[in-house]
Amino acid sequence: MQKTYKKYFALFVLPTLIAFTLFFIVPFIMGIVLSFCKFTTVTNAHWVGIANYVKAFSNKDFMNALLFTVKFTVVSVITINVISFALAYGLTRGLKGTNIPPYLWWYIYDEDILPARVYSPSLKSPDNAPEGCSSLQLEIYCEKDKYTKEELLAGSVDKLIEQGVIRKEDILFIDVRFEPYANVIFDHNIYEARKIVRNYLASIGIETIGRFGEWDYLWSDQALYSGLSIK
């Protein structure tokens, strides 16, 4: 897995680095330069030195707004970090002895490992596993009968054991099943085909909701809201 990460590291990082530079670093530098100028547009800026800052700090309304912003920032940053640390600490303590990663779900981008996503039902609710135990759901997206049960286990469970994510001795049982309608499938014709079907249903008074009603990759809250939003 580490070799794959190193191989494609630059490929994944470069677009983000370019976007970050163009849309944050460059505007940030331009903003600093323009703060020392008088201008109506960036093409007719004239250098005035610190005159803008002198004028701003001499304005009572500006100083009141600045002071309020500083107070709000200090209080909100401290509060958010303290609460976040407390929640994280509580979560870590709650997972003691479960021997699974402390994430509700996480994605795997490796050609040698079959699961694209791993979901932890026991983290979502303690009722999803017996007391003192945990559970993982390894999701593999493929055609039915593409892999044998042995191939599925070798490319998923065995791989996670090799990576040190889970320990073989901690596994109580393994259940393998095929879900034919687990996710919305996107292909080249999805948008046009979806539009035809949904327009027809709307024309006869049928509202479609949820992941498979709207035929879109909706999260749980989005699927729920799609039903609540119908008037």
C-alpha positions in Angstrom: 0.0 0.0 0.0 2.8 2.4 0.9 4.4 1.9 -2.6 1.1 2.8 -4.2 0.8 6.0 -2.1 4.4 7.1 -3.0 3.8 6.3 -6.7 0.8 8.5 -7.1 1.5 11.1 -4.3 2.5 13.9 -6.7 -0.4 13.1 -9.0 -2.9 13.6 -6.2 -1.2 16.6 -4.5 -0.3 18.7 -7.5 -3.9 19.7 -8.5 -4.7 20.7 -5.0 -1.4 22.6 -4.7 -2.0 24.5 -8.0 -5.6 25.4 -6.9 -4.4 26.5 -3.5 -1.8 28.7 -5.0 -4.0 30.3 -7.6 -7.1 30.8 -5.5 -5.5 31.5 -2.0 -1.8 32.3 -2.1 -2.0 34.7 -5.1 -5.1 36.6 -4.0 -3.7 36.8 -0.4 -0.5 38.4 -1.7 -2.4 40.7 -4.0 -4.7 41.7 -1.1 -1.7 42.7 1.0 -0.2 44.8 -1.8 -3.5 46.5 -2.6 -4.0 47.4 1.1 -1.2 49.9 0.6 -2.8 51.3 -2.5 -5.7 53.6 -3.5 -7.7 52.0 -6.3 -11.1 51.5 -7.8 -10.0 48.4 -9.8 -6.8 46.3 -9.6 -5.5 47.8 -12.9 -5.4 51.5 -11.6 -3.9 51.0 -8.2 -1.7 53.9 -6.8 0.7 53.4 -3.9 -0.3 55.4 -0.8 1.8 53.6 1.8 0.2 53.2 5.2 -2.5 55.8 4.6 -5.3 53.3 4.4 -4.2 51.7 7.8 -4.0 55.1 9.5 -7.5 56.0 8.2 -8.9 52.6 9.3 -7.4 52.6 12.8 -8.6 56.2 13.3 -12.2 55.1 12.7 -14.1 54.3 15.9 -16.6 52.0 14.2 -13.7 50.0 12.6 -12.0 49.6 16.0 -15.2 48.4 17.7 -15.7 45.9 14.9 -12.1 44.7 15.1 -12.2 44.3 18.8 -15.4 42.3 18.6 -14.0 40.1 15.9 -10.8 39.4 18.0 -12.9 38.5 21.1 -15.2 36.2 19.0 -12.3 34.5 17.4 -10.5 33.8 20.7 -13.6 32.5 22.4 -14.8 30.4 19.5 -11.4 28.8 18.8 -10.8 27.9 22.4 -14.3 26.6 22.9 -14.3 24.5 19.7 -10.9 23.0 20.4 -11.7 22.1 24.0 -15.0 20.5 23.1 -13.5 18.6 20.2 -10.7 17.3 22.3 -13.1 16.2 25.0 -15.2 14.3 22.4 -12.2 12.7 20.8 -10.9 11.7 24.2 -14.2 10.1 25.2 -14.4 8.3 21.9 -10.9 6.9 22.3 -11.7 5.7 25.8 -14.9 4.1 24.5 -13.0 2.1 21.9 -10.5 0.7 24.3 -9.9 -3.0 23.6 -11.9 -3.1 20.3 -8.8 -3.2 18.1 -10.4 -1.5 15.1 -9.7 2.0 13.6 -11.7 4.7 15.4 -13.5 5.9 12.2 -17.2 5.4 11.2 -16.1 4.7 7.6 -12.9 5.1 5.6 -11.9 4.6 2.0 -9.1 2.5 0.5 -7.4 3.5 -2.7 -5.2 0.5 -3.5 -5.3 -1.9 -6.5 -4.2 -4.8 -4.3 -7.1 -4.4 -1.8 -10.6 -5.2 -2.9 -12.8 -3.2 -0.5 -13.3 0.4 -1.6 -14.8 1.4 1.7 -14.8 0.0 5.3 -17.7 0.9 7.5 -17.8 0.4 11.3 -21.4 -0.3 12.5 -20.4 -0.8 16.1 -19.1 2.8 16.1 -22.5 4.1 14.9 -24.3 2.3 17.7 -23.0 0.0 20.5 -26.2 -2.1 19.8 -24.6 -3.3 16.5 -22.2 -5.6 18.4 -22.1 -7.5 21.7 -20.6 -5.8 24.6 -16.8 -5.6 24.4 -16.9 -6.5 20.6 -16.8 -4.5 17.4 -17.8 -4.9 13.8 -16.4 -4.0 10.3 -18.2 -4.0 7.0 -15.9 -4.3 4.0 -17.6 -3.1 0.9 -16.5 -4.5 -2.5 -18.2 -3.1 -5.6 -18.3 -5.7 -8.4 -20.4 -7.9 -10.6 -22.0 -11.0 -9.0 -19.8 -14.1 -9.0 -16.8 -12.2 -10.2 -14.9 -13.5 -7.2 -15.1 -16.7 -5.2 -15.6 -16.5 -1.4 -11.9 -17.4 -1.0 -10.8 -14.6 -3.4 -13.0 -12.1 -1.5 -11.5 -13.0 1.8 -8.0 -13.1 0.5 -8.4 -9.6 -1.1 -10.1 -8.0 1.8 -9.8 -9.5 5.3 -6.4 -11.0 4.7 -5.1 -7.7 3.3 -6.3 -5.8 6.4 -4.6 -8.4 8.6 -1.4 -7.9 6.6 -1.6 -4.2 7.0 -2.0 -4.5 10.8 -5.5 -2.9 10.6 -7.1 -5.9 12.3 -5.8 -9.0 14.1 -6.7 -12.5 13.0 -7.1 -13.7 16.5 -9.8 -11.0 17.1 -12.1 -12.3 14.4 -15.1 -14.1 15.8 -16.9 -14.8 12.5 -17.1 -13.6 8.9 -20.4 -13.2 6.9 -20.1 -12.8 3.1 -23.2 -11.7 1.2 -24.1 -10.0 -2.1 -26.4 -7.0 -2.1 -27.6 -6.3 -5.7 -28.9 -2.8 -5.0 -26.4 -1.4 -2.5 -25.5 1.8 -4.3 -26.7 4.0 -7.2 -24.6 3.1 -10.3 -23.3 6.0 -12.4 -22.7 5.4 -16.0 -22.4 7.7 -19.1 -26.1 7.8 -19.6 -27.3 8.3 -16.0 -28.2 12.0 -16.2 -30.2 11.8 -19.4 -31.9 8.6 -18.5 -32.7 9.8 -15.0 -34.2 13.0 -16.4 -36.5 11.1 -18.7 -37.8 8.8 -15.9 -38.2 11.5 -13.3 -39.9 13.9 -15.7 -42.4 11.2 -16.7 -43.2 10.3 -13.0 -43.6 14.0 -12.2 -46.0 14.4 -15.2 -48.3 11.7 -13.7 -48.1 13.2 -10.2 -45.5 10.9 -8.6 -42.8 12.5 -6.5 -39.5 10.5 -6.2 -37.5 10.8 -3.0 -34.4 9.2 -1.4 -31.3 7.7 -2.9 -33.1 5.4 -5.3 -36.0 7.7 -5.9 -33.8 10.6 -7.0 -31.2 8.1 -8.3 -28.4 10.0 -6.8 -25.7 9.3 -4.2 -27.5 11.0 -1.3 -26.2 10.8 2.3 -28.7 9.7 5.0 -29.6 13.2 6.0 -30.0 14.3 2.3 -32.2 11.3 1.6 -34.4 12.1 4.6 -34.6 15.8 3.7 -35.6 14.9 0.1 -38.8 13.5 1.5 -39.4 16.3 4.0 -39.0 18.9 1.4 -42.0 17.7 -0.6 -45.0 20.0 -0.1 
